[in-house]
Amino acid sequence: MNGLSYSIAGEVFARFSDYRRGVVLAYDVRNGDSPAELMQLLRQEESRARERLKLETLTLDPRLASWREAFRLLGYKPGDFRPSIEALLRRVLRGQDLPSINALVDIGNIVSLRHLLPVGGHAIDVLTQDIALRPATGSEEFTPFGSQEVEHPLPGEFIFVEGNVVLTRRWIWRQANHTLTLPETTAIEFNLDALPPVTAADMEEAGKDLIKLIDRFCPGRRRFEILSRGNPRLLLGGGS
């Protein structure tokens, strides 16, 4: 992992100049089943989401509306390809309890619900190449979570990749089998994605919240950086 980089292509910022991606990197973490205390926090955030949001007016919330508009601008019909935060909230607002996957995944869901941000986690202890958010050429390969069939993204589609392997399609839509966070995962990076009206201060708060939960339930070395138009690249490896 040392020497590998993480970058966001200039084409992304050319379309969305105020876009920010908070990146929490955690190393030597101890993952596994979620303890009862962590599950209680997840259920609390589900209840809180049901209190402050309604399914009928969900898409009017500014934090979700900004993603739907971005998807429209990119040619992704948001009714067919829902931004991940919207898909997550729809499940919760329909009364479904989110299943516990493992502690790190559950932590990501807690922060996503609490801050109404797309939060995606990727195991980085399996990486051998640089990772990037960039437009697709169309030659990349994507194996959706739960499938063995290989797909190819559309040329120009925003994809998160390791080399030529797609980790997430349509920016924040669907994750691949590769880099799934497993109980045995020891190093992870979380993406916290933000478009206006989410501010840099909002992003800092969400990142610190995520780090506190990692420290509490899966302690290890970690750091937090925000990728933006003025800071589009970071190096993987290390930690505080």
N, C-alpha and C positions, 0 to 999 in steps of 0.2 A: 504493500500500500504506500510506503514511503516513496516520494518522488512522483506520485500520481497527482493529477490536477483535476479541478472541478471548475467549469466555466459556463457562462451564459453568452450566447452569440449576440453580436451587435444587431442582427436582424430582429431579435426579440424586442430590444429596447427601441429600435427604429419604429416599431408599431405601437409600443406601449412604454413610453419614456419614463413613467413614474412607477413602473413595476419594480417590486422588490421581492427577493427570496431570502428569507432567513434560513440559515443552515446551522443546525446543531449537530456537532460531531461528538460521538461518545465511543471510547475505547476501553477494552478490558472490562466491559460490563458483565453483569451476572443476570442473565435473562432466565425465564422459566414461567411457570404458572403464576397467575396473579393472586396475591393474597387477598383475604377477605376485605382488608382495609382499602385496597386499591379498587376492588369491585364496588365497594360502597361509594367511592368517589365517582366512578363511572355512572352508577345509577343516579347519584345526585345531579350530575350534569345533564343526564337525560331528562330528569324531572324539571330542572331549571329551564331547559330548552322548550319543554312543553308549556311552561308557564309564560314564557315571553314571546313565543312564536306560534303562529297558527298555520296549518297546512294550506288553507285557502289563500293566504296573503304572503306566503313564504318568499315568493320571488320578488316581492316589493321591498324587502329588506335591502338597504343600500349595499351591504357587504356581499349579498348574493346577486343582486341586480348587476353589479359591476362585472361579475364573471359571466353572466348570461350575455351581456352586451359584448364582452370581449370574444366569446365564442361565436356570436353572430358575425362579428367583424371578420373573423377567421374562416367563416363558412361552415362552422360546426353548428348544426341545429340544436339548440340547448334542450329541446324536448326529446331529441333522440340521443344526444350525448350530454348527459347532465354533468356539470362540474362536480367534483367529488364531494365538496362540502354540502351541496344541495342534495345529492343522493343520500348522504349520511343522515342529514336532517329529515328527509322525507321518511326514512325508515323509523326514526325516533318519533316523529310526529304522528305516525300511524299507530303508535302504541307498542312498537316492537322494542324489546330490550336487545341491545347489541350483544352478540356472543363474545365471550372472553376468548381471545386468541392466545396471547401470552402477555407478559407484563409490559414489554416495550410497545407492542401494538396497542394495548389498552391505554397506555399513557398518551400515545398520539391521538387517540379518539377523544380522550378527556380534554386535551388542549384544543382540539378542533371544535368541539362543542362549546367549550367555555369562551373561546375567543372568536368563534364563527369564521375560522380560517381553514382553507385546505391544508391538511397536514399529512404528508406521506413519508413513510420510513423505508429505508433501503439498507439491507445488510451490506457493509463495505469490506468485511473480512473475506469476501469471495472475489473482489475486484482484481483484475490484472491489467486493465487499461484505464485511460482517463475517462471521466464522465462529463457530460455536457447537456445543457438544454439548448437545442438548435433546431433549425428547419430540417426536415427530412429530404433526402434525395429520392427516396422511394425504393432504394435497394436494401434498406435495413430490415432486420428480421425481428418480429414480435411474436412471442408465444404467450397468449393471455393467461392470467391466473386461472387455474382449474382446467386448462385445455392443453392439448399436445399439438394442435394445429398451428402452423407458422403463418403469420400474416405479414403484409408489407404496408407500411404507412403510405399515405398519399404524399407526393412531392410537395414540399413547402409546409407540410404539417409540423407544428411544434412538437418535438419529441424529446424525451430525456433518455440519454443513451450511454452505454459503455461501449466505446468503439462503434461497432455496427450493430450492436444488440440493443433493441429498444427496451427500456425499463418502464417507461410510462408513455402511453399514446395521448395525443390531443392535449398536451400541456399538463393537465391535472385530471385526466379522465379515468384511464384504466391502467392498472399495474400489471406487469408481467410476472411469470413464474420466477424468473431470474432476480436475485437480490431480495426475495421475500424474507421477512424477519421471522426467524425460527427460534424455538426454545434454546438452541445451542449457539445462536448468534452472539458474538463477542464484541463486534464493532458495528456501529450503525450511524447513518446520517439521516436526520429528519429535515424535510423541506417544509417551510412555512411560507405560503405564497400570499402576496398582498397586492391588490390594486386599490387606488383611491376609492372610497374615503379612508381606508386604513392608512394610518400615518407611521412614520419611522418609530415614534414612541410606542404605538400600539404593537408594532413588531418586536421591539425590545422587551416589552412586558410579556408577550406570549413566549418569546425565547427563554426568558428567565424563568417563567413558570414551568416550561418543559424541563429545563435543567434541574429545577428543584425536585420535580417528580422523579427524574432519573436518579438523582442523588439519594432520594429517599427509598426507592424500591429496587434499583438496579445499579448501584454505585460503581463508578469507574472514572477514568480521566475524560474530560469533555471540554469543548470550547464552542463559542457561538460567534458566527460572522453573518453579516448581511451583504448579499450580493445585489448590486444595483448598477445603473448605467455608469457610474463613476468608479465602481469596484466590481468588475465582472468575473473575477477569477480568484480562486484560493487553492492552496495546496492541501492535500489530504495527509493524514499521518500526524502523530504527536498528540497533543491534548494538554490540558492544564493539570 
